């Protein structure tokens, strides 16, 4: 029949009110355009439109229509023309049920008769349902044949694919249809999606796969469904993900056919950047973590992560695998990738067994290279390794080379000497060397001259005003000057340092004699954590090197606090009451000490003694000098001797290593000299600035035809030029203060460089000696 013929029959039935024993008129349409035309025509001419999904027919979300209630609703419109919608969709989702005589509902509804004079007409409009009707009603009463109309004047050119899931699947596309009732009410709009129509229903057992204008595919296994939609899925393994995770993957596929793109969607990224992914590892869902493993199974490559994780089956193994795989599969090319990735794991824990594997490695440089330095435990291990290397004769240059650009806190503390005047630079190089070795040296270094340095109080008076905030750090001597500077500039490379000075504290170098913050009315804060750590170490942690790393971290926090205060105050001054000495603490046990004067009271583990009232001997002896503070007098030790007194400045652990512990009260440079750093938010440096670099002389090894020299500057450098023998080096910025210069075609000899930093030609030249890399005799590092 044509469209017009069907319209004419509808119009005739309604207008002429012809009585009939059979109320139903079935109209089958196979083209959506024609379906819409007839639907609107019927709605214009019928008394009411009824859908099988109406609330009074379908009582809950996922239930079959109640045909008894449908009949009751129709009875309310006796002798009226009605439009009944969605019967074809009911057929589609209940076919198996309708084919069972004891369960079916439609056959009796279709054959139901009414009074011979009844004029009730129910026009049942069905889309693409001819074959379904033929299966449900294989034999038609000849009196009803003329009540079945098929519109066939327009050929259908479109097909639709419907995937039906059980309601046990929870992760489906965002626009899926939930329940039969929703489908009965919305199927016309849903069909517009054509190729990826998804329905979830608990009635799945009564649905039969079909292939027609509308294809129905009942999904029993979500994995098979995914494989049917993805190109090259022949390499997939169902065991890669749990069933519920395959469900979640399915919800993200949509129109994608490339599974790599699906993975990127799940990871919320445009590119698979393993550094970024593992940096967020802790915040990824279990699905996202597992999908990362799937990526590596599909795209193994030759990266460290791809190689290490290719065989991993459980996400709980990822952290340990990425940490440990390199021990049995060492490849120097993998070290940087491996370290960068595992350093991003915020909750990674390193046990004793891990550090034993590190210690078992023979090459010192390899040992240090496998530490990421991102955790306190690793940095503690690194300090212990460095201490052992120094004890065994490794040079500072070898240590610096082995560390590379790792552990900047240690490098700023140990190697950066730019902020010390010449007379103190050598002393503190010696002091820090022995502090890290953790042994009192056989030969003591001469105590420098203190005359060039002003008193702290007189210096502070020049800079303190009403816009100043003073930060007093208990126990921070100038030992920490280079690290403090490094961290100040790490927080803010554009920091304005108005003045940096080394000054003298008051003797004895105890807090009670140095409370000069009380002499100023400006706001201030005293930070006690460093001094407390120096004396007592870390609670429940007797590891000396753990204490050292924590000292570094405290200095870092002080720098951050000082820079933060500049947001509120125009000028911030960082200074200290006194310093502290590790070597004096070690010497307390290595030296016998000498007796204090009669009735004198030794204090500070013998670093000074309080003289009795009326004591008149005001001598300045070789080991100590006389000082007065208020109405009391003291002898203060000038070197590493001590007045005899009982106690333990440090004790020993099970490996006979000296535990943490520092003392003060005496007059060694680390106790007596303190910094004053004046930060000013409005201060502008002069056009000619003092730029220093370190080291002045170094050894550079040829790598092929290339030589690389590294320089650390005392200030941040934005531009650098360096040339030697008319050969211009290629300058590469490593950090704000560190640069690398590369030369090609240099011979094995010593060169000097002219350096221009930020447009300033530096007066001092840097020198380096070119050598070939290889094993040299008695070289602890095996030629590194």
VOLODREN-345996 format. One record per residue (C-alpha): z, x, y. Coordinates in steps of 0.02 Angstrom, whole numbers, padded with zeros to 5 digits, always signed. Layout:
// VOLODREN-345996
ZXY/...
END
This chain:
// VOLODREN-345996
+00000+00000+00000/-00029+00052+00178/+00104+00058+00311/+00032-00094+00398/+00025-00192+00237/+00210-00160+00205/+00251-00212+00384/+00151-00371+00360/+00245-00415+00200/+00412-00382+00284/+00363-00491+00432/+00301-00629+00318/+00462-00633+00215/+00572-00638+00369/+00472-00757+00478/+00429-00884+00343/+00602-00878+00262/+00528-00894+00089/+00661-00933-00041/+00676-00817-00192/+00786-00794-00345/+00782-00605-00316/+00853-00545-00149/+00796-00361-00161/+00635-00291-00094/+00617-00105-00134/+00511-00001-00014/+00469+00175-00074/+00407+00302+00055/+00360+00484+00022/+00329+00539+00200/+00471+00559+00325/+00364+00507+00472/+00317+00343+00387/+00496+00322+00329/+00556+00329+00508/+00426+00203+00566/+00472+00076+00433/+00658+00103+00461/+00643+00065+00646/+00533-00085+00609/+00662-00155+00489/+00807-00123+00607/+00714-00221+00741/+00685-00368+00625/+00840-00374+00513/+01006-00455+00551/+01106-00301+00498/+01082-00124+00431/+01197-00076+00288/+01220+00101+00222/+01292+00141+00053/+01402+00264+00148/+01488+00130+00253/+01677+00138+00250/+01695-00031+00167/+01579+00022+00025/+01626+00207+00007/+01814+00207+00031/+01844+00396+00023/+01747+00553+00063/+01681+00597-00108/+01663+00439-00212/+01522+00329-00274/+01483+00170-00177/+01571+00016-00241/+01429-00105-00286/+01550-00251-00302/+01599-00226-00119/+01416-00201-00075/+01376-00372-00149/+01521-00451-00056/+01459-00377+00107/+01284-00443+00075/+01356-00617+00039/+01424-00622+00216/+01246-00627+00280/+01182-00771+00171/+01001-00818+00207/+00986-00670+00327/+00869-00520+00317/+00963-00356+00288/+00915-00172+00283/+00999-00067+00146/+00991+00121+00171/+01028+00278+00066/+00996+00201-00105/+00873+00340-00147/+01008+00471-00106/+01129+00377-00217/+01000+00391-00359/+00985+00578-00328/+01172+00609-00344/+01213+00488-00484/+01061+00494-00596/+01152+00545-00754/+01280+00408-00724/+01148+00276-00691/+01059+00322-00852/+01218+00282-00951/+01224+00095-00985/+01414+00088-00989/+01431+00173-00818/+01279+00120-00719/+01289+00007-00566/+01112-00009-00497/+01023-00096-00644/+01136-00249-00634/+01126-00248-00444/+00936-00239-00452/+00920-00380-00579/+01053-00490-00500/+00984-00660-00453/+01034-00787-00323/+01011-00973-00296/+00830-01025-00307/+00833-01088-00129/+00919-00935-00056/+00827-00848+00085/+00934-00690+00084/+00826-00535+00090/+00888-00359+00062/+00755-00230+00106/+00801-00070+00013/+00716+00078+00097/+00705+00234-00013/+00634+00406+00023/+00553+00512-00116/+00641+00413-00252/+00500+00333-00356/+00527+00443-00508/+00715+00419-00501/+00695+00229-00498/+00573+00237-00644/+00704+00329-00747/+00843+00208-00704/+00737+00050-00723/+00605+00095-00854/+00562-00089-00886/+00537-00208-00740/+00543-00398-00750/+00368-00458-00711/+00442-00576-00581/+00509-00424-00486/+00353-00316-00493/+00285-00393-00334/+00450-00352-00247/+00423-00163-00264/+00315-00090-00126/+00255+00090-00120/+00186+00161+00042/+00052+00284-00011/-00075+00294+00129/-00012+00461+00196/-00001+00617+00087/+00166+00710+00093/+00150+00892+00147/+00332+00942+00156/+00459+00985+00022/+00648+01001+00031/+00770+01109-00066/+00947+01047-00096/+01080+01157-00176/+01227+01061-00245/+01393+01148-00271/+01551+01090-00353/+01693+01061-00232/+01783+01207-00314/+01676+01323-00206/+01768+01344-00042/+01658+01467+00054/+01493+01384+00093/+01377+01390+00245/+01454+01324+00404/+01334+01177+00409/+01354+01119+00229/+01384+00937+00188/+01550+00897+00108/+01554+00748-00010/+01433+00612-00062/+01486+00492+00076/+01439+00619+00212/+01271+00645+00129/+01235+00458+00118/+01271+00442+00305/+01185+00601+00367/+01047+00645+00244/+00904+00611+00365/+00969+00740+00489/+01017+00862+00351/+00841+00859+00276/+00776+00938+00436/+00846+01104+00371/+00719+01089+00228/+00749+01251+00131/+00935+01282+00130/+01022+01116+00119/+01193+01136+00040/+01305+00996-00024/+01477+01010-00101/+01538+00869-00212/+01660+00836-00352/+01530+00720-00430/+01419+00865-00481/+01419+00821-00668/+01310+00667-00637/+01175+00763-00543/+01019+00823-00633/+00906+00965-00578/+00741+00898-00516/+00580+00963-00444/+00485+00847-00331/+00468+00816-00144/+00654+00847-00146/+00709+00986-00265/+00887+00974-00328/+00969+01132-00394/+01144+01113-00465/+01236+01277-00441/+01349+01321-00586/+01363+01508-00552/+01368+01564-00370/+01310+01739-00417/+01149+01673-00495/+01121+01568-00340/+01136+01721-00228/+01019+01821-00339/+00890+01682-00324/+00891+01700-00135/+00896+01890-00115/+00751+02011-00137/+00773+02154-00261/+00933+02078-00332/+00891+02148-00503/+01012+02293-00469/+01158+02176-00431/+01311+02173-00541/+01419+02017-00544/+01573+02126-00574/+01560+02203-00401/+01649+02053-00324/+01764+01916-00383/+01689+01741-00397/+01776+01680-00240/+01708+01830-00144/+01531+01793-00203/+01562+01619-00132/+01608+01695+00035/+01454+01805+00030/+01349+01651-00003/+01412+01571+00156/+01344+01716+00258/+01170+01730+00182/+01085+01585+00274/+00901+01636+00290/+00925+01820+00247/+00832+01894+00098/+00886+02076+00125/+01063+02099+00058/+01094+02249+00171/+01079+02130+00319/+01200+02010+00235/+01326+02153+00218/+01306+02197+00402/+01340+02015+00448/+01497+02013+00343/+01554+02174+00428/+01510+02104+00600/+01406+02255+00645/+01224+02294+00678/+01223+02462+00591/+01321+02534+00446/+01422+02666+00538/+01546+02730+00409/+01654+02814+00541/+01674+02650+00635/+01700+02551+00476/+01837+02662+00407/+01919+02673+00578/+01944+02484+00560/+01982+02490+00374/+02159+02425+00389/+02103+02271+00483/+01960+02228+00365/+01979+02083+00245/+01974+02113+00057/+01797+02044+00056/+01742+02164+00192/+01821+02312+00102/+01737+02264-00062/+01571+02237+00024/+01582+02416+00091/+01591+02475-00090/+01441+02365-00130/+01345+02448+00012/+01375+02619-00064/+01322+02557-00236/+01159+02493-00162/+01139+02642-00042/+01227+02792-00121/+01141+02930-00022/+01214+03105-00021/+01354+03080+00105/+01534+03117+00058/+01584+02934+00066/+01433+02877-00032/+01460+03006-00167/+01648+02985-00179/+01649+02795-00178/+01499+02760-00288/+01605+02743-00444/+01759+02663-00364/+01792+02488-00431/+01949+02438-00338/+01979+02444-00150/+02157+02506-00182/+02079+02670-00241/+01978+02702-00082/+02107+02797+00021/+02158+02915-00119/+01979+02940-00177/+01919+02990-00005/+02068+03108+00011/+02058+03189-00159/+01875+03187-00212/+01839+03347-00116/+01967+03449-00214/+01863+03441-00372/+01695+03425-00285/+01710+03544-00137/+01562+03552-00020/+01583+03630+00151/+01456+03508+00223/+01568+03363+00176/+01728+03424+00259/+01698+03355+00433/+01644+03184+00369/+01789+03175+00247/+01919+03226+00376/+01854+03109+00510/+01857+02962+00391/+02029+02988+00315/+02104+03028+00485/+02061+02849+00535/+02172+02776+00398/+02327+02733+00499/+02440+02699+00350/+02387+02841+00237/+02531+02935+00156/+02525+03114+00093/+02647+03155-00045/+02709+03324-00105/+02575+03329-00240/+02440+03318-00106/+02508+03466-00010/+02527+03562-00172/+02341+03540-00200/+02311+03606-00024/+02424+03756-00055/+02337+03795-00219/+02173+03830-00128/+02146+04017-00114/+02050+04032+00050/+02165+04006+00201/+02026+03937+00309/+01981+03809+00176/+02164+03758+00162/+02174+03721+00347/+02001+03640+00352/+02056+03505+00229/+02197+03448+00342/+02149+03313+00465/+02299+03350+00578/+02309+03163+00612/+02479+03140+00530/+02646+03222+00561/+02655+03275+00378/+02488+03365+00388/+02531+03454+00549/+02696+03507+00472/+02601+03578+00324/+02480+03667+00442/+02623+03749+00536/+02698+03809+00373/+02529+03880+00319/+02505+03965+00488/+02681+04037+00479/+02643+04110+00308/+02479+04184+00367/+02562+04266+00518/+02698+04337+00406/+02563+04413+00297/+02477+04498+00442/+02343+04376+00497/+02292+04404+00677/+02299+04271+00810/+02109+04277+00818/+02097+04240+00632/+02218+04094+00650/+02120+04025+00796/+01957+04042+00701/+02030+03957+00548/+02094+03810+00651/+01930+03784+00742/+01950+03640+00863/+02087+03559+00759/+02269+03538+00810/+02249+03552+01000/+02437+03537+01026/+02468+03698+00931/+02321+03785+01012/+02379+03740+01187/+02555+03798+01144/+02512+03957+01051/+02349+04024+01121/+02337+03962+01299/+02417+04096+01408/+02326+04052+01569/+02478+03977+01654/+02589+04130+01633/+02591+04281+01748/+02550+04446+01664/+02730+04503+01642/+02776+04342+01551/+02614+04317+01456/+02647+04460+01334/+02829+04413+01314/+02794+04232+01267/+02653+04284+01152/+02784+04387+01060/+02916+04250+01069/+02803+04110+01005/+02734+04222+00868/+02909+04251+00800/+02962+04072+00827/+02819+04011+00715/+02854+04149+00588/+03035+04090+00593/+03108+04263+00571/+03206+04367+00694/+03095+04520+00728/+03142+04698+00683/+03093+04754+00857/+03143+04658+01012/+03032+04642+01163/+03094+04705+01331/+03165+04567+01441/+03050+04545+01593/+03103+04566+01774/+03165+04403+01851/+03159+04460+02033/+02987+04383+02070/+03052+04209+02035/+03144+04098+02159/+03289+03984+02121/+03250+03808+02064/+03352+03723+02200/+03275+03813+02348/+03101+03780+02279/+03130+03596+02246/+03193+03571+02424/+03018+03614+02487/+02934+03473+02389/+03058+03332+02373/+03037+03188+02497/+03064+03001+02501/+02903+02969+02403/+02952+03085+02259/+03007+03046+02083/+03091+03186+01985/+03076+03199+01797/+03209+03315+01725/+03180+03370+01545/+03334+03435+01458/+03297+03596+01364/+03117+03623+01424/+03096+03805+01472/+02930+03885+01520/+02896+03912+01336/+02816+03738+01350/+02717+03770+01509/+02546+03793+01428/+02565+03642+01314/+02631+03533+01455/+02482+03580+01563/+02361+03549+01420/+02433+03376+01390/+02439+03329+01574/+02252+03362+01586/+02223+03277+01419/+02295+03117+01494/+02198+03135+01656/+02062+03266+01678/+02056+03229+01866/+02242+03258+01887/+02296+03336+02052/+02423+03474+02029/+02490+03514+02201/+02597+03660+02142/+02647+03744+01980/+02794+03864+01989/+02910+03961+01876/+03089+03963+01939/+03262+04017+01885/+03395+03900+01819/+03581+03926+01850/+03686+04031+01733/+03755+03994+01608/+03601+03897+01551/+03695+03742+01498/+03666+03567+01568/+03839+03555+01646/+03797+03702+01762/+03622+03637+01804/+03644+03456+01857/+03544+03482+02015/+03468+03309+02008/+03636+03256+02078/+03598+03359+02233/+03447+03253+02280/+03442+03071+02334/+03266+03042+02270/+03244+02932+02113/+03245+03029+01950/+03258+03015+01762/+03330+03139+01638/+03247+03151+01467/+03365+03213+01331/+03262+03197+01173/+03192+03374+01172/+03363+03456+01190/+03437+03343+01056/+03295+03390+00938/+03314+03575+00978/+03497+03571+00926/+03500+03450+00780/+03322+03438+00715/+03255+03276+00641/+03383+03167+00553/+03362+03174+00363/+03221+03301+00380/+03271+03483+00360/+03092+03548+00373/+03087+03673+00515/+02901+03648+00544/+02924+03461+00553/+03041+03495+00698/+02911+03605+00784/+02776+03473+00773/+02898+03345+00842/+02933+03461+00988/+02746+03462+01024/+02742+03272+01018/+02888+03258+01139/+02799+03370+01265/+02646+03259+01245/+02752+03105+01282/+02827+03191+01435/+02653+03224+01503/+02603+03043+01475/+02759+02982+01563/+02732+03097+01712/+02553+03040+01738/+02604+02859+01719/+02736+02881+01855/+02597+02933+01975/+02539+02753+01975/+02701+02708+02065/+02750+02865+02161/+02646+02975+02274/+02725+03133+02207/+02802+03167+02036/+02896+03328+01999/+02922+03384+01819/+03060+03513+01795/+03205+03555+01680/+03388+03600+01683/+03368+03748+01564/+03269+03809+01415/+03313+03844+01235/+03294+03989+01113/+03249+03988+00929/+03263+04178+00917/+03439+04175+00987/+03486+04049+00852/+03412+04162+00717/+03496+04316+00794/+03664+04228+00782/+03653+04257+00594/+03556+04423+00597/+03667+04513+00722/+03854+04545+00696/+03901+04500+00875/+04036+04583+00979/+04208+04533+01032/+04233+04438+01194/+04367+04498+01316/+04547+04454+01278/+04582+04268+01302/+04398+04235+01344/+04321+04079+01266/+04151+04105+01181/+04035+03957+01207/+03858+03909+01160/+03866+04001+00993/+03920+04154+01090/+03779+04149+01218/+03912+04158+01353/+04101+04158+01368/+04219+04083+01493/+04332+04218+01564/+04519+04187+01579/+04595+04147+01748/+04629+04306+01848/+04503+04411+01750/+04440+04544+01872/+04310+04644+01776/+04148+04587+01860/+04037+04712+01769/+03851+04690+01726/+03842+04771+01555/+03688+04808+01451/+03706+04648+01351/+03786+04530+01475/+03818+04501+01659/+03956+04423+01762/+03923+04255+01847/+04031+04130+01939/+04014+03941+01938/+04137+03848+02046/+04311+03918+02019/+04268+03988+01847/+04189+04152+01792/+04080+04192+01642/+03995+04332+01549/+03817+04278+01505/+03716+04366+01369/+03554+04438+01437/+03467+04472+01270/+03485+04415+01088/+03662+04478+01060/+03809+04358+01056/+03996+04355+01072/+04076+04338+00901/+04115+04158+00859/+04115+04054+00701/+03984+03921+00666/+03807+03899+00604/+03666+03900+00732/+03547+03871+00585/+03572+03853+00398/+03452+03879+00252/+03358+03760+00139/+03326+03779-00047/+03182+03901-00013/+03296+04009+00095/+03199+03953+00249/+03295+03940+00412/+03312+03758+00461/+03288+03690+00635/+03408+03740+00771/+03397+03817+00945/+03534+03870+01064/+03549+03909+01248/+03673+03969+01376/+03607+04146+01390/+03480+04231+01502/+03325+04263+01396/+03163+04203+01479/+03150+04051+01365/+03327+03997+01416/+03328+04049+01598/+03154+04015+01669/+03101+03835+01694/+02944+03756+01765/+02918+03653+01921/+02755+03556+01916/+02717+03452+02069/+02593+03311+02038/+02522+03222+02188/+02406+03072+02182/+02334+03109+02354/+02328+03299+02347/+02153+03373+02355/+02131+03549+02284/+02060+03684+02395/+01875+03726+02387/+01913+03895+02310/+02021+03873+02157/+02094+03993+02032/+02003+03978+01867/+02065+04078+01718/+02004+04084+01540/+02063+04143+01371/+02033+04251+01272/+01974+04396+01378/+01913+04490+01224/+01864+04418+01055/+01764+04453+00899/+01609+04347+00869/+01524+04339+00699/+01337+04319+00676/+01284+04160+00587/+01104+04196+00546/+01035+04250+00713/+01164+04158+00819/+01329+04213+00894/+01455+04086+00959/+01593+04127+01084/+01729+04003+01131/+01828+04004+01294/+01979+03901+01345/+02001+03874+01533/+02161+03835+01627/+02078+03687+01715/+01947+03560+01666/+01771+03629+01687/+01619+03516+01714/+01480+03647+01725/+01469+03820+01650/+01344+03964+01653/+01369+04125+01555/+01253+04274+01537/+01261+04447+01459/+01132+04588+01470/+01018+04467+01564/+01026+04347+01416/+01080+04173+01467/+01194+04086+01343/+01180+03906+01291/+01342+03824+01351/+01414+03675+01259/+01567+03579+01316/+01692+03549+01174/+01830+03469+01278/+01880+03465+01461/+01953+03641+01448/+01855+03716+01304/+01674+03777+01300/+01564+03863+01171/+01428+03985+01221/+01290+04028+01097/+01178+04182+01104/+01032+04231+00997/+00960+04402+00951/+01115+04505+00994/+01150+04673+00912/+01316+04726+00836/+01406+04795+00989/+01523+04742+01129/+01458+04632+01270/+01532+04570+01433/+01490+04401+01510/+01471+04348+01690/+01542+04172+01701/+01507+04040+01833/+01622+03890+01815/+01594+03736+01923/+01490+03842+02041/+01621+03980+02057/+01572+04155+01998/+01731+04218+01915/+01792+04391+01962/+01850+04430+01786/+01726+04450+01644/+01745+04397+01464/+01705+04520+01325/+01659+04498+01144/+01614+04610+01000/+01474+04554+00884/+01503+04583+00698/+01419+04523+00539/+01514+04398+00436/+01577+04463+00270/+01727+04521+00172/+01815+04668+00249/+01948+04774+00168/+02127+04709+00188/+02061+04554+00274/+02185+04416+00233/+02054+04282+00262/+01924+04356+00147/+01799+04384+00285/+01809+04219+00373/
END
